[in-house]
Amino acid sequence: MNGLIIRYNDLSAEEFIELWETVWGQGPSLEQTRLAMKNTLFRVSVFDRDRIVAMARVIGDKGLDYYIKDVIVRPEYQGRGIGRLLINELLEYVDENGVSGTDVFVELCAMPDKIPFYRKLGFDSNEAKRLKMYYHVK
């Protein structure tokens, strides 16, 4: 893909935070991110030489549910098919690791302006509302 390099399960916590901050502002702590990388089922990242330009990861139980998290493409790299590539890589992981012949939930949360992108890839919404809480760990 135009000289871009795809890496699997090789995204460091530092690279994750760097990319996060290009889109969403202040990133999580290094300790949190290291733990998240360790416990992620699968992560895919895209590099332009040594520069991280995109990432996505999937978490879940491998039986009934996979949840796509942190799909990020640097703004200057958007519109090049990288987001589609990331999702396809994650779905390939589900195919290779899910129970053959069964249906599983592949879920994600998207900002309203990104919903048309995900719908083109086969995702749909339902009437459920996403609930969240930022809980402070003691």
Secondary structure, 3 states (H helix, E strand, C coil): CCCEEEEECCCCHHHHHHHHHHHCCCCCCHHHHHHHHHHCCEEEEEEECCEEEEEEEEEECCCCEEEEEEEEECHHHCCCCHHHHHHHHHHHHHHHHCCCCCCCEEEECCCHHHHHHHHHCCCCCCCCCCCCCCCCCC
